[in-house]
Amino acid sequence: MEKNRTNAILDLEGAHCASCAYTIEHLGRKVQGIHHIHVDASKGEIHVDYEGNPESLESVTEIVQRIGYKAVIRKNSQR
């Protein structure tokens, strides 16, 4: 992993299907600073590899909210 990258997990509510996951991943990849995003709808998690700027994670939570779901940055998940 590159020096400036970090990981975080967001708890996801309301998105339970592959189509939901794909939409979140597709839109999340467009956020500046996001290198990789993976949604595990069955576990209710979004795994994000990003540059470490908290605004990138906030942008992902806003996208999730706009499409009708809820995402919360898991405390102590950023490393």
ZILINBEL-V643261 format. One record per helix or strand. SS is the DSSP state (@ for helix, = for strand). FROM is the first residue (numbers start at 1). TO is the last residue. If there is no record, write none. Layout:
ss=SS from=FROM to=TO
ss=SS from=FROM to=TO
//
This chain:
ss== from=6 to=13
ss=@ from=18 to=28
ss== from=34 to=40
ss== from=45 to=50
ss=@ from=54 to=66
ss== from=70 to=73
//
